[in-house]
Amino acid sequence: MSYKGKVYVAYDVTNDHKYFEELTKWEQTDGSNYNLINGTDILKKIDKVNDDILKTDLRLRMAEADVCLLVVGEKTKSYRKATRWQVENAIATNMPIIVINPNGIRTVDFDKIPAAVKKCLSLHIAYQSLILEVALLNWPKSHQQYLEKEKKYNIRYANSVYEALGLETYEI
């Protein structure tokens, strides 16, 4: 079974666009691609348009998706403006957040995630297509259950989940 919903991808447009491009090429187990959307076109206007207009446009774009996928690259933590807006909007709207680590880390990478993500309910996974598919299929429901129990913390899959999928540990 593959994930059919829309996924909003938040990332540092300046430094991590290569990861977004790669994500657009990933296939799920049924051969379909992920239905990814982002705010790159909106964020290109960051120095030309009022911040409130940009934030509104981002909120509208993000509202099209069911899940927010945050790509955490080397400089994500220090990218204050646009990445922060996207994360804050996902948190404010209780959108399920999946944090994906291109460096292969399977848990919270405290050295690279924005401060707001450290304090919110989110799932942290390695940058691998198969675990992303599993996360998309399962995290939205689990996220809702955690919210109902008022539990807000970072979650990761056990290594046994990766092993059951035949995924190796790797680092880029």
N, C-alpha and C positions, 0 to 999 in steps of 0.2 A: 504494500500500500504506500502511496506517495502523498506528500503534502500538497494540497491544491490551493490553499489560501495565499494571500499576498504577504510578502515579507518586506518591511521597510528596513533598508540597510543604512545605518549611521556609521560614518567613518571620517577620518581626517582626509579630506579631499586632496589636500596638497601632497601628503606623503603616502597614503594608503590606497589610492585609486586602483593600483595594480591588483590588490586583493579583491576589490569589487569586480573588476574585469574577469578575474579567474572564477569568482563565484557564479557569474553569469554563464559560464561554460560547464559548470558541474551538472551532472545528471543524477537523478534519483534512481532507485532500484528498478523502476518501471520504464526507465529511459527518458522520462520527462525532465525538463529543466525546472529550477526553482522560479517562482513568480516574484522576482525582485523589483523593488522600486527604491528610489533614493531622492535626495533633494539637491543633487549636484547643480542642476540648472538654476535653482533658487539661490544657492550659496555662492554662485559665481557673481552675483550682484551685491555681495556683502559690503563693498565699499561705495556702492552707488545708490543704495536704497535705504530708507529709514529702517532701523532694526525692528520696530514693531510690525512693519509690513512684512519683512522677511519671516519673523516668528509666526505671523498669521498664515503665511503661505506654507511654511513648514508644517504647522499643525494640520492644515487641510490635506497636505500630501500624506502625512503620517496617518491620518484618519482613514485613509484608503486601505491600510494594512491591518492585519490581525496580530502581528508579532513584530517586535523591533529586534533586529540583529545588529549588535554593536561590534564592529571589527576593532580590536585593540592592538594597534601598532606601537612602534617605538615611541612616538611622540603624542599619542592620544591623550595621556594624562595632562599634558601642558597646553593642549589646544583648547583654549578657554571659551571662545565665543560660540561658534556654530555647533561643535560637538556637544557642548554643555546644553545648548538650547534643545537639541534633539533628545538627549538623555532626560533632561528635566521634563520635557513634554511627555515622553514615554512613562515616566514615573507618575506624573500628575494625572494621567489618564488611565493608570493601572494597566497599561499595555504590557503583556509578557515580554521580558527582555532576555535575550540569549546573547551572551558575550562570547565571542569566538576569538581564540588566540592564535594568530599566525605563527607564533614561536613554538607551538606544539604543547604548551602547558595545558593540562586537563583540569585545572582548578583556577581559583582567583589569582590573577597576577597583580598583586597589590602595588607593585612598582610601576605599573603602566595604566591602570584603570583610573578614570576620573573619580574624584572624591565622592560625588553623589552616588555612584554605582556601588561603592563600598558599603553604603548604608541602605541599599534597596534590595528588594526581592529580585534575584536574577539567577539565571543558570549559566555556568561557565564551562565551555567545552574547547577542545582542541580544534584546529582548523583542518577538519577532515569532512568530506562530503557525507559519508555514511552516518557519522554521529550527529551531523547537522539534521539529516532527515529524521533520525530517531527523536532528536530534541524538538523539532517542529511538530512531529506527530503527537508528542506526549506533554511537552512543557505547558502549552496554553491551559490544558485541563488541570495539571498539577499546580500551576501558578494560581489559578482561581481557588483551588482548595487551600493553598497556603494563605491567600488573602482572607478567605472566610475564617480561618483560624487565627488571623491577625499575626501571622508569622512573616517577618520581613528580614530575610538574610540571604546570603549567597549560598547557592547550591551547586554541587558538581556531581557528575556520575561517578560511581565507583570504577576502578580500573577493570573490574570483572565485566562491566558493560562493554567497554572497549574490546576486551579480549574475546567476549562472546561474538562480537561483530568481526573478529579477525583483524582488528586495527592494531598496528604496531605503534610503539612510542617513537616519536620523532621530534626533532627540532630543526627549524630552518636556520 
